[in-house]
Amino acid sequence: MNAFTAHLAASWRMHLRNRMALAYGYLFPLIFLGVFWVLYRHETVPLLRHLGELLTVTILGGACFGLPTTLVSEREQGVWRRYRLTPVPLWKLMASTVAARFGIILSAGLLQIGVAFAAGMTMPAHPLALAAAFGVAALSFIGLGLLLAMLADTVPAVQALGQCVFLPMLVIGGVAVPLTSLPEWAQHVAFFFPGRYAVESMQAATTGAELSALPFQFLVLAVTGLAAALAALKLFRWDLGRRFATLRGKGWLALILVVWLVTGWLAGVQNRAAASIRQAAVPVVVKADPTRPWETITAKDIASLDFRVPPDSGVVTPFASRDEQPDEFVQAQLNVLSDRLPDWKPGALGGDLQRVRNLLCVAAVPDVVQDPAERYIPVVVLAHLEEAFPKGQLIRMLAWIALHPDDGAVVRDVTALGLSGVAGDSQQVRERSYYYAIKCVARLTGRQDR
């Protein structure tokens, strides 16, 4: 047995003997899963929309708590001082440590997925992409965990530093609280948190939406992990006697700081560029009457719409079929919505196009904030639209909105209708309104069974 495999086996055994590290790696993520199941138990597919968040919590627990806790504990016990007396190079010892921790995080992730399947979750849309995203995210946060172990002198210090990383990612980094529920300033701050890219990459692989962003997300995670691991190697300590304050080479911390700032800035630039491209790609329709621009919409324009939208049975913009029956809890919510919708002020404000946009937001916002009734709300909204407008006019207005998704204003707060949550990201509301506009056109024109 060579040095790498011998130390890998020893590291695995020692990591499994650390009860605190095991609690962070296995127990804490399972508690999160239980909480998420209770909060979102009314969803048609339990936990599928939150698998990226749950797996990121699993990675954070094992990499940013379990790994540094184990390493600092071993350093306090003199284990690494004895390793120093062996002829094994440091890089090989660290590589086997990383491999052992990756195996533990992988087993914890598989446990999470297994429990989620037992709770009723269906198979992710792209299992291989999910595995790749999980691997990249795990290695990235293992690099951060190594750096935390080098910054901390004691186990309590590790826990304090871990909380400094963990809590901000939970609250404003998109890990525990959906970014769409946060104010816009927090969503911009989240560009600087690697947890965001871990959640988004794994969630994209799970639902099959926005896979085009995976390369950039992988790049951010990989560069962040490599920079942190390199800084950790430069600050490595073999024994307890050397305190962080006495170490040389603290300038290497600037490397991870620069990577953190640059990747966050690039993410913000990319997000703005993507929004500009989406806006530039909207076809131009010549307007006749400025107050009734939809009158220029032809049958050819309607046929040219991109009807390749997320499936009605999926987790993004779900749309119940006519034979689906909600449970009593959801039906009571829909009854309140039906009663209040005719008198809802935004539904009567502005011109006809703006009124339709506002009513589409009634379906879009619950989808963004994951309201339990999200798949049935579009049915109520479409029925209201059919009562409010002639069918031919409604089809052309919906087509106009689909062709001009960035026009007009959107409504982010629909709580007055008895629905839960306020969407924090107006761009997501626009995107979901665009999808629902096309889905409504499909139903009104007979492209899809209602």
Residue pairs with C-beta under 8 A, 6 or more apart in sequence:
1 9
3 86
3 88
3 92
4 92
4 95
4 96
5 96
7 83
7 88
7 92
7 93
7 96
7 97
8 96
8 99
8 100
11 96
11 97
11 99
11 100
11 101
12 100
12 103
12 104
14 70
14 74
14 79
15 21
15 66
15 70
15 100
15 101
15 104
16 22
16 104
18 66
18 69
18 70
18 73
20 69
20 155
21 62
21 65
21 66
21 67
21 69
21 70
22 66
24 61
24 62
24 65
24 66
24 69
25 58
25 61
25 62
25 65
25 66
25 104
25 105
25 108
26 108
26 111
28 57
28 61
28 65
29 54
29 57
29 58
29 61
29 108
29 112
30 111
30 112
30 115
32 54
32 57
32 176
33 47
33 54
33 112
33 115
33 116
33 119
36 47
36 50
36 53
36 54
37 46
37 47
37 119
40 46
40 47
40 49
40 50
40 370
40 372
42 327
42 329
42 330
42 372
42 373
43 49
43 315
43 370
43 372
44 313
44 318
44 375
45 120
45 121
45 122
45 315
46 116
46 119
46 120
46 121
47 54
47 116
47 119
47 120
47 121
48 116
48 121
48 122
48 124
48 206
48 207
48 315
49 203
49 206
49 207
49 315
49 370
51 113
51 116
51 121
51 124
51 130
51 202
51 203
51 206
52 198
52 199
52 200
52 201
52 202
52 203
52 204
52 206
53 174
53 175
53 176
53 199
53 203
54 112
54 116
55 109
55 112
55 113
55 134
55 137
55 198
55 202
56 137
56 169
56 175
56 195
56 198
56 199
56 202
57 170
57 175
57 176
58 105
58 108
58 109
58 112
59 105
59 109
59 134
59 137
59 138
59 141
59 198
60 141
60 165
60 166
60 169
60 175
60 195
61 108
62 101
62 104
62 105
62 108
62 138
63 101
63 105
63 138
63 141
63 142
63 144
63 145
64 141
64 144
64 145
64 148
64 162
64 165
64 166
65 145
65 158
65 159
65 162
65 166
66 101
66 104
66 145
67 97
67 101
67 142
67 145
67 146
67 149
68 145
68 146
68 148
68 149
68 152
68 158
68 161
68 162
69 155
69 158
69 159
69 162
70 101
71 80
71 97
71 146
71 149
72 149
72 152
72 153
72 154
72 155
72 157
72 158
73 155
74 80
75 149
75 237
75 238
75 239
75 240
76 154
76 155
76 240
78 239
78 240
80 237
80 238
80 239
81 238
81 239
83 93
83 238
84 238
84 239
90 233
90 236
91 233
94 146
94 233
94 236
98 139
98 142
98 146
98 229
101 142
101 145
102 135
102 138
102 139
102 142
105 138
105 142
106 134
106 138
109 134
109 138
113 121
124 130
124 205
124 206
124 207
125 205
125 206
125 207
125 208
126 205
126 206
126 208
126 211
127 205
129 204
129 205
129 211
129 214
130 202
130 205
130 206
132 205
132 218
133 198
133 201
133 202
133 204
133 205
133 214
133 217
133 218
134 202
136 201
136 218
136 221
136 222
137 197
137 198
137 201
137 202
137 221
139 221
139 222
139 225
140 194
140 198
140 221
140 222
140 224
140 225
140 228
141 194
141 198
141 225
142 225
142 229
143 224
143 225
143 226
143 227
143 228
143 229
143 232
144 165
144 194
144 224
144 225
144 228
146 228
146 229
146 232
146 233
147 228
147 229
147 231
147 232
147 235
147 256
148 158
148 161
148 162
148 165
149 158
149 232
150 231
150 232
150 235
150 236
150 237
150 244
151 157
151 161
151 235
151 244
152 158
152 160
152 161
152 244
153 240
153 243
153 244
168 193
169 175
169 193
169 194
169 195
169 196
170 176
170 177
170 195
171 177
172 182
172 186
172 189
172 190
172 193
173 190
173 193
173 195
173 196
174 190
174 193
174 195
174 196
174 199
174 200
175 195
175 196
175 198
175 199
178 369
178 370
179 186
179 187
179 190
179 196
179 424
179 425
180 368
180 369
180 423
180 424
180 425
180 428
181 369
181 421
181 422
181 423
181 424
182 190
182 424
183 424
184 424
184 425
184 426
186 424
187 424
187 425
188 268
190 196
191 264
191 265
191 267
191 268
191 271
192 260
192 261
192 263
192 264
192 267
193 264
194 220
194 221
194 224
194 263
197 217
197 220
197 221
197 267
198 217
198 221
200 210
200 213
200 217
201 213
201 214
201 217
201 218
201 221
204 210
204 211
204 213
204 214
204 217
205 211
205 214
207 314
207 315
207 316
208 310
208 314
209 310
209 316
216 267
216 270
220 263
220 266
220 267
223 259
223 263
224 256
224 259
224 260
224 263
227 255
227 256
227 259
228 256
230 252
230 255
231 252
231 253
231 255
231 256
234 249
234 252
235 244
235 247
235 249
235 250
235 252
235 253
237 244
237 247
275 427
278 405
278 406
279 406
282 403
282 404
282 405
282 406
283 304
283 403
285 293
285 296
285 297
285 301
285 400
285 403
285 404
286 296
287 293
287 296
288 295
288 296
289 295
291 351
292 352
293 353
293 400
294 353
294 393
294 396
294 397
294 399
294 400
295 396
297 396
297 399
297 400
297 403
301 399
301 403
302 395
302 396
302 399
302 441
302 445
305 399
305 402
305 403
305 438
305 441
306 438
307 438
307 442
307 447
309 317
309 435
309 438
309 439
310 316
310 317
310 435
312 318
312 319
312 320
312 321
312 375
312 439
312 448
316 367
316 432
316 435
317 364
317 367
317 378
317 432
317 435
317 436
317 439
318 367
318 374
318 375
318 378
319 375
319 378
319 379
319 436
319 439
320 326
320 375
320 376
320 378
320 379
321 449
321 450
322 379
322 449
322 450
324 375
324 376
326 334
326 373
326 376
329 372
330 372
330 373
330 376
333 372
333 373
333 418
333 419
334 373
334 376
334 377
334 380
336 417
336 418
337 362
337 373
337 377
337 380
337 417
337 418
337 419
338 380
338 384
340 416
340 417
340 418
341 347
341 359
341 362
341 380
341 381
341 384
341 417
342 384
344 362
344 416
344 417
345 416
346 355
346 358
346 361
346 411
347 355
347 358
347 359
347 362
347 384
348 355
349 355
349 358
350 358
350 408
352 389
352 393
352 397
353 397
353 400
353 401
353 407
353 408
354 408
354 409
355 388
356 385
356 389
356 394
356 397
356 398
356 401
357 401
357 408
357 409
357 410
357 433
358 410
358 411
359 381
359 384
359 385
360 381
360 401
360 433
360 436
360 437
360 440
361 410
361 411
361 412
361 414
361 429
361 433
362 377
362 381
362 411
362 414
362 417
362 419
363 377
363 378
363 381
363 432
363 433
363 436
364 410
364 423
364 429
364 430
364 431
364 432
364 433
364 436
365 371
365 411
365 412
365 413
365 414
365 419
365 421
365 422
365 423
365 429
365 432
366 373
366 374
366 377
366 414
366 419
366 420
366 421
367 374
367 432
367 436
368 421
368 423
368 425
368 428
368 429
368 432
369 420
369 421
369 422
369 423
370 421
371 377
371 419
371 420
371 421
372 420
373 419
377 419
378 436
378 439
378 440
381 436
382 440
382 443
385 394
385 440
386 394
386 444
389 397
391 444
394 444
395 441
395 444
395 445
398 437
398 438
398 440
398 441
398 444
399 437
399 441
401 407
401 408
401 433
401 434
401 437
402 434
402 437
402 438
402 441
405 430
405 431
405 433
405 434
405 437
406 430
410 426
410 429
410 430
410 433
411 429
412 422
412 423
412 424
412 426
412 429
413 422
413 423
415 421
415 422
423 429
439 448
441 447
442 448
443 450
